[in-house]
Amino acid sequence: MANDAVFRSSLVWLAVVIVVVGLCTQSLKKMMLTYVVGVLGIAALLLPDWVYFDRDCSRWTSPVSFEERASEIAQRSGLITRFKKYPLRLVAYATVYGFALYKWWVFISS
């Protein structure tokens, strides 16, 4: 991951959410589930090599060249601008994380 500050702030916010869940539910089991869901969410959104996955699918079998990586870094900076908008990726993330958040919410509220 290129920016460790984003990763650290995400972990801090996850810790805040875990503390709030723990205070509201008084359940270590629900706190641990919140931790697992949060860490998996952070890992899926922040850790992947987006330069690799932002290429055409047919080029995923070849490594990213130095020139591709350098041009990608030069074009983008910051968290918001580093994600391209792909409809299929948006649908996949919305489905997977929507289902995970729904299951987490049902488990937390019970």
Disulfide bonds with the S-S distance in Angstrom:
none
